[in-house]
Amino acid sequence: MSDNGFGGDLYTISDESGNDFVLEHVDTIELGGIFYMAFIPAEFENDDDEADFIIFKVENEGGEDVLVAIEDDELLDDLFERFMVRIFDDDDEEEN
């Protein structure tokens, strides 16, 4: 992994209050025919002990893909574990 982040695409997300946040795309997985995208804040410092993933479900509304918050805690936990395995497996392969 590089020192300047994951190297993913940047997305600007607006919350319900109209506040914009820049997020860096980390990975996308498909589970049961549904796509989920994981992000970290673009301002993430590699010196931080932890960076929480922000995971969204991708839904198609009116022919356009939109990111939707996931409210199911069990699903979020499962997705988090899946993303962690994929990311750390990729890191292990890069080191070899």
C-alpha positions as CSV (number, residue, x, y, z in Angstrom):
1,M,0.0,0.0,0.0
2,S,1.4,3.4,-0.9
3,D,2.1,6.1,1.7
4,N,-0.4,8.5,0.1
5,G,-3.6,6.4,0.5
6,F,-5.2,3.6,-1.4
7,G,-5.0,5.3,-4.8
8,G,-8.7,5.0,-5.4
9,D,-11.1,7.4,-7.1
10,L,-12.4,10.3,-5.1
11,Y,-16.1,10.8,-4.6
12,T,-17.9,13.8,-3.1
13,I,-20.8,12.7,-0.9
14,S,-23.5,15.1,0.5
15,D,-25.3,14.3,3.7
16,E,-28.9,15.2,4.6
17,S,-27.7,18.6,5.9
18,G,-26.0,19.5,2.7
19,N,-22.5,19.0,4.0
20,D,-20.0,17.6,1.4
21,F,-17.4,15.0,2.3
22,V,-14.6,13.8,0.0
23,L,-14.2,10.0,0.2
24,E,-11.6,7.8,-1.4
25,H,-12.9,4.5,-2.9
26,V,-11.1,1.5,-1.5
27,D,-12.9,-1.5,-3.0
28,T,-16.2,-2.8,-4.4
29,I,-17.6,-6.2,-3.8
30,E,-20.7,-8.0,-5.0
31,L,-22.8,-10.0,-2.6
32,G,-26.0,-11.7,-3.7
33,G,-26.2,-9.7,-6.9
34,I,-25.8,-6.4,-5.0
35,F,-22.8,-4.2,-5.2
36,Y,-21.3,-2.5,-2.1
37,M,-18.5,0.1,-2.1
38,A,-16.1,0.8,0.7
39,F,-14.5,4.3,1.3
40,I,-12.3,6.0,3.7
41,P,-12.2,9.8,4.3
42,A,-9.9,11.4,1.7
43,E,-8.1,13.3,4.6
44,F,-7.1,9.9,6.2
45,E,-3.7,10.1,7.7
46,N,-1.6,7.0,7.5
47,D,-0.3,7.8,11.0
48,D,-3.8,7.2,12.4
49,D,-4.2,3.9,14.3
50,E,-7.5,3.2,12.6
51,A,-9.5,4.4,9.7
52,D,-13.1,3.4,9.6
53,F,-14.6,2.2,6.4
54,I,-17.7,3.9,5.2
55,I,-19.7,1.3,3.3
56,F,-22.6,2.0,0.9
57,K,-25.0,-0.1,-1.1
58,V,-25.2,0.8,-4.8
59,E,-28.8,1.1,-6.1
60,N,-30.0,2.1,-9.5
61,E,-32.6,4.9,-9.4
62,G,-33.9,6.2,-12.6
63,G,-31.1,4.7,-14.6
64,E,-28.4,6.2,-12.4
65,D,-26.3,4.5,-9.7
66,V,-26.6,6.1,-6.3
67,L,-25.0,5.2,-3.0
68,V,-27.3,4.3,-0.2
69,A,-26.6,4.0,3.5
70,I,-26.8,0.6,5.0
71,E,-28.8,0.4,8.3
72,D,-28.5,-3.4,8.9
73,D,-25.7,-3.8,11.5
74,E,-25.2,-7.5,10.8
75,L,-24.8,-6.8,7.1
76,L,-22.4,-4.0,7.8
77,D,-20.3,-6.2,10.1
78,D,-20.2,-9.0,7.4
79,L,-19.2,-6.5,4.7
80,F,-16.5,-5.0,6.9
81,E,-15.0,-8.4,7.4
82,R,-15.1,-9.2,3.7
83,F,-13.5,-5.9,2.8
84,M,-10.8,-6.4,5.4
85,V,-9.9,-9.9,4.1
86,R,-9.7,-8.6,0.5
87,I,-7.6,-5.6,1.4
88,F,-5.1,-7.5,3.6
89,D,-4.9,-10.4,1.2
90,D,-3.9,-7.8,-1.5
91,D,-1.3,-6.3,0.8
92,D,0.2,-9.8,1.5
93,E,0.4,-10.5,-2.2
94,E,2.2,-7.2,-2.9
95,E,4.8,-8.0,-0.3
96,N,5.7,-11.4,-1.8
